[in-house]
Amino acid sequence: MMQWIAMITMLIDHIGAVFFPHIIELRIIGRIAFPIYAFAVYIGYKHTRDVQKYIWRLFWIAVISQVPFMAAFNHYSLNVVWTLWSALLVLFVIDKLPSRLLSIPIVIGAGWFMEISQMDYGMYGLLLVLLFRYFQGPVLVVAHVVLNALYLLLHNSSVQMYSVLATAGIAIAQYYQAGFRMKGPRWVWRYFYPAHLAIIAIIRWV
C-alpha cells in the first residue's frame, strides 16, 4: 500500500509542479512521497541479499531518469534518485567503519557534496534516510519535525512540513509491526519514476 501511495502522491506532485504550479494543494499532497521513498531505501538496504547489486540498480535508475527529469522540469539539477543512491552509499560505507564517530565526517562530506552538486533535496534527503535508520516511533516523528524546521529556515518552504504525515504513518506501521516487503511487480516500483517523468516531459513539450 505504501508503494502505491508514494507513486500516486509523487505523480500528483509533479503534475502540479509542471502544469499547475499555482495550486499549492497538489504540492502539499506530493510531500507524502519522499519520506516513503527514503524509508524504502533504508528497508531495501536492510533486507537486500546483495547490497552492491542494489547500489548498481539504483545508480542506473538515476542515470536513465536524468534526461526525463531535466526535460520535465526544465532545469539541470540532479534528480532525486541520485539523492537516494547517495544515501544508500553512505549507509553502506558507515557500516564498514570501525567506529560510529568516523561516520560523522562521512555524513557531513556526503551532504556537502549533495548540496553543491544540486541533488534534489540534497543533504535533507540523506539525513531523512538516516533518521529512518536510527529512530522509530514518536522519536522518529519528532526528529523529522526538527529536520523540517531546519529546512524551513534554510529554504523558506513551509510546504515541506506536511511530509511529517508520511513519517507518522510509517511510525504507526512500525508500532504495529507491519511487514515491509515488496509486493506486486518490482519493475513498476523501480521504473515508475523515469517513465512518468518521460510522459510529463512529452506532454509538456508537445
C-alpha positions in Angstrom: 0.0 0.0 0.0 2.8 2.4 0.9 4.4 1.8 -2.5 1.3 2.9 -4.3 0.8 5.9 -2.0 4.3 7.0 -2.8 3.9 6.7 -6.6 0.5 8.3 -6.7 1.4 11.2 -4.5 4.6 11.8 -6.4 2.7 11.8 -9.7 0.3 14.4 -8.3 3.2 16.5 -7.0 4.9 16.5 -10.4 1.8 17.2 -12.3 1.2 20.2 -10.0 4.8 21.4 -10.3 4.8 21.3 -14.1 1.2 22.1 -15.1 -0.5 23.7 -12.1 2.2 25.5 -10.0 -0.4 27.9 -8.6 -2.3 25.0 -6.9 -0.4 24.6 -3.7 -2.6 21.7 -2.6 -1.1 19.5 -5.2 2.4 20.2 -3.8 1.2 19.5 -0.3 -0.1 16.1 -1.3 3.2 15.5 -3.0 5.1 15.9 0.3 3.9 12.4 1.2 6.0 10.7 -1.4 9.6 11.4 -0.5 9.6 10.1 3.1 8.2 6.8 1.8 11.0 6.5 -0.8 13.6 7.4 1.8 12.2 4.7 4.1 12.1 2.2 1.2 15.8 2.8 0.6 16.7 2.0 4.2 14.4 -1.1 4.2 15.8 -2.2 0.9 19.4 -1.8 2.2 18.4 -3.7 5.4 16.8 -6.7 3.7 18.6 -7.0 0.3 20.6 -10.1 -0.3 23.2 -8.3 -2.4 23.9 -4.7 -1.4 26.3 -4.0 -4.3 23.7 -5.1 -6.8 21.1 -2.9 -5.1 23.6 0.1 -5.3 24.2 -0.5 -9.0 20.4 -0.9 -9.8 19.6 2.4 -8.1 22.6 4.0 -9.9 21.2 3.0 -13.3 17.7 4.2 -12.5 19.2 7.6 -11.6 21.1 7.6 -14.9 18.1 6.8 -17.1 15.9 9.2 -15.1 18.2 12.3 -15.6 17.2 13.3 -19.1 13.4 12.9 -18.5 13.8 14.8 -15.2 15.5 17.8 -16.9 13.0 17.8 -19.8 10.0 17.6 -17.4 11.1 20.4 -15.1 13.3 22.4 -17.5 16.3 22.7 -15.2 19.7 21.0 -14.8 19.9 19.8 -11.2 20.2 16.1 -10.4 17.1 14.0 -9.9 16.0 12.6 -6.6 17.2 9.1 -7.3 20.8 10.4 -7.1 19.9 11.6 -3.6 18.6 8.2 -2.6 21.6 6.5 -4.2 24.0 8.7 -2.3 22.2 8.0 0.9 22.4 4.2 0.2 26.2 4.6 -0.4 26.5 6.4 3.0 24.6 3.6 4.7 27.0 1.0 3.1 30.1 3.0 4.0 29.3 3.8 7.6 28.5 0.1 8.3 32.1 -0.7 7.2 33.7 1.8 9.6 35.2 0.5 12.9 33.8 3.5 14.9 30.5 5.4 14.8 32.4 8.6 15.3 34.0 8.2 11.9 30.6 8.3 10.3 30.2 12.0 11.2 32.7 13.3 8.7 31.4 10.9 6.1 27.8 12.2 6.5 29.0 15.8 6.5 31.1 15.3 3.4 28.4 13.4 1.6 25.8 16.0 2.5 28.1 18.8 1.3 28.7 17.1 -2.0 25.0 16.5 -2.5 24.3 20.2 -1.9 27.0 21.6 -4.2 26.0 19.1 -7.0 22.4 20.3 -6.6 20.8 16.9 -6.0 17.1 17.1 -5.4 16.5 17.5 -1.6 20.3 17.5 -1.1 21.5 16.8 2.4 17.9 16.9 3.7 17.3 13.6 1.8 20.4 12.0 3.3 19.5 13.0 6.8 16.0 11.7 6.4 17.2 8.3 5.4 19.5 8.3 8.4 16.6 9.2 10.7 14.8 6.0 9.5 17.9 4.0 10.3 18.4 5.3 13.8 14.9 6.2 15.1 11.4 4.7 15.4 8.0 5.7 16.9 7.4 9.2 18.4 11.2 9.9 18.4 11.3 9.4 14.7 8.4 11.8 14.1 9.9 14.5 16.4 13.3 14.2 14.7 11.6 14.7 11.3 9.8 17.8 12.6 13.1 19.2 13.7 14.7 18.4 10.3 11.8 20.1 8.6 12.2 23.1 10.8 15.8 23.4 9.7 14.7 23.0 6.1 12.2 25.8 6.6 14.9 28.1 8.0 17.3 27.4 5.1 14.8 27.2 2.2 11.8 29.2 3.4 9.5 26.4 2.4 6.7 25.6 4.8 5.1 23.1 2.5 7.8 20.5 3.4 6.3 20.3 6.9 3.5 18.2 5.5 6.0 15.4 4.8 5.8 14.5 8.5 2.4 12.9 7.9 4.1 10.2 5.9 6.7 9.6 8.6 3.9 9.4 11.2 2.2 6.8 9.1 5.5 4.8 8.9 6.0 5.1 12.7 2.5 3.8 13.3 3.1 0.9 11.0 6.3 0.1 12.8 4.5 0.2 16.1 2.0 -2.5 14.9 5.0 -4.5 13.5 3.8 -4.2 9.9 5.9 -6.2 7.4 7.7 -4.0 4.9 8.2 -6.3 1.9 7.9 -5.6 -1.8 4.6 -6.8 -3.2 3.5 -6.7 -6.8 5.6 -6.2 -9.9 9.0 -4.9 -9.0 9.5 -3.2 -12.3 6.6 -0.9 -11.7 8.2 0.3 -8.4 11.6 0.6 -10.0 10.8 2.3 -13.3 7.7 4.4 -12.5 9.9 7.4 -11.7 11.7 7.7 -15.1 8.6 6.6 -17.0 6.2 9.1 -15.5 8.8 11.9 -16.0 9.2 11.0 -19.6 5.4 11.1 -20.2 5.2 14.5 -18.4 8.1 15.8 -20.5 6.4 14.7 -23.7 3.1 16.3 -22.8 4.9 19.5 -21.7 6.9 19.9 -24.8 4.2 18.8 -27.3 
